[in-house]
Amino acid sequence: MKLLLNHCSVRNYLPTRISQDLLDEILYSGIRASNTGNMQLYSIVVTLDEEKKKTLAPCHFNQAMVLQAPVLLTICFDISRFYKWCDASNTTADFKNLLWLLNGTIDVSILSQNICIAAENKGLGICYLGTTLYNAPEISNVLHLPVGVVPITALTIGYPATSPEKTDRLSLDAVVHYEEYKDYNE
Ligand SMILES: Cc1cc2nc3c(=O)[nH]c(=O)nc-3n(C[C@H](O)[C@H](O)[C@H](O)COP(=O)(O)O)c2cc1C
């Protein structure tokens, strides 16, 4: 609870590397999350290489943390892998519709947030990059994503260089509705 209640996005990072063991532990904590029918409708592309980050930076409107953070994760909806499994099992399926994109987006979101919590639990900072959806086609080209794999979000992860101020939130009674939705006045 303490960890969750103290969350802040981190946009400035130290150059300290994240060990492969720690990264694996964090990623594995991510994929342990609930997901649609255990189909795991996602793939994670890890970017560590400086040159690759430089290529991706303009896709994120050159937000400085993309180059500064030691690890950049691009988290994608992935129906391609499941299609291959269906083909191999001689099953036909049609997942080319909004429902499955939404299911996959939920899987991506839960996975991503598990990764964030695991990373924060290990003293790392994270920030989501909403720019991923704005420039999904360009990001897909840079990361060689096949048809059926769509970048939904990205995360910068690293040891924090600064401690950001906590942002505020609406109070519970402003966002929680018991039994029925109560509409808002001005
Ligand atoms: C889907 C999503 C996209 C975001 N995109 C960006 C972004 O592109 N750049 C950025 O600096 N912060 C981004 N953020 C971080 C939010 O601005 C931040 O979570 C929000 O302002 C609340 O602040 P806090 O996380 O420090 O509590 C994003 C967060 C989410 C969940």
The ligand as an SDF file (V2000), in Angstrom:
LIG
                    3D

 31 33  0  0  0  0  0  0  0  0999 V2000
   -1.1190    6.1190  -20.6380 C   0  0  0  0  0  0  0  0  0  0  0  0
   -0.1930    7.1620  -20.0580 C   0  0  0  0  0  0  0  0  0  0  0  0
    0.5540    7.9520  -20.9090 C   0  0  0  0  0  0  0  0  0  0  0  0
    1.4570    8.8840  -20.3930 C   0  0  0  0  0  0  0  0  0  0  0  0
    2.2720    9.5830  -21.2450 N   0  0  0  0  0  0  0  0  0  0  0  0
    3.2070   10.4050  -20.7320 C   0  0  0  0  0  0  0  0  0  0  0  0
    4.1310   11.0380  -21.6020 C   0  0  0  0  0  0  0  0  0  0  0  0
    4.1470   10.8340  -22.8250 O   0  0  0  0  0  0  0  0  0  0  0  0
    5.0510   11.8760  -21.0410 N   0  0  0  0  0  0  0  0  0  0  0  0
    5.1020   12.1090  -19.6850 C   0  0  0  0  0  0  0  0  0  0  0  0
    5.9590   12.8830  -19.2540 O   0  0  0  0  0  0  0  0  0  0  0  0
    4.2340   11.4970  -18.8360 N   0  0  0  0  0  0  0  0  0  0  0  0
    3.3130   10.6520  -19.3290 C   0  0  0  0  0  0  0  0  0  0  0  0
    2.4690    9.9770  -18.4830 N   0  0  0  0  0  0  0  0  0  0  0  0
    2.5400   10.1920  -17.0270 C   0  0  0  0  0  0  0  0  0  0  0  0
    1.3520   11.0180  -16.5350 C   0  0  0  0  0  0  0  0  0  0  0  0
    1.4850   12.3460  -16.9670 O   0  0  0  0  0  0  0  0  0  0  0  0
    1.3100   10.9070  -15.0060 C   0  0  0  0  0  0  0  0  0  0  0  0
    1.0710    9.5620  -14.6250 O   0  0  0  0  0  0  0  0  0  0  0  0
    0.2080   11.7920  -14.4040 C   0  0  0  0  0  0  0  0  0  0  0  0
    0.4680   13.1490  -14.6620 O   0  0  0  0  0  0  0  0  0  0  0  0
    0.1130   11.6160  -12.8850 C   0  0  0  0  0  0  0  0  0  0  0  0
    1.3730   11.8690  -12.3060 O   0  0  0  0  0  0  0  0  0  0  0  0
    2.1270   10.7680  -11.4230 P   0  0  0  0  0  0  0  0  0  0  0  0
    2.2750    9.5320  -12.2520 O   0  0  0  0  0  0  0  0  0  0  0  0
    3.4680   11.3830  -11.0710 O   0  0  0  0  0  0  0  0  0  0  0  0
    1.2910   10.5260  -10.2190 O   0  0  0  0  0  0  0  0  0  0  0  0
    1.5520    9.0560  -18.9860 C   0  0  0  0  0  0  0  0  0  0  0  0
    0.7840    8.2470  -18.1410 C   0  0  0  0  0  0  0  0  0  0  0  0
   -0.0720    7.2910  -18.6670 C   0  0  0  0  0  0  0  0  0  0  0  0
   -0.8290    6.3930  -17.7320 C   0  0  0  0  0  0  0  0  0  0  0  0
  1  2  1  0
  2  3  1  0
  2 30  2  0
  3  4  2  0
  4  5  1  0
  4 28  1  0
  5  6  2  0
  6  7  1  0
  6 13  1  0
  7  8  2  0
  7  9  1  0
  9 10  1  0
 10 11  2  0
 10 12  1  0
 12 13  2  0
 13 14  1  0
 14 15  1  0
 14 28  1  0
 15 16  1  0
 16 17  1  0
 16 18  1  0
 18 19  1  0
 18 20  1  0
 20 21  1  0
 20 22  1  0
 22 23  1  0
 23 24  1  0
 24 25  2  0
 24 26  1  0
 24 27  1  0
 28 29  2  0
 29 30  1  0
 30 31  1  0
M  END
$$$$
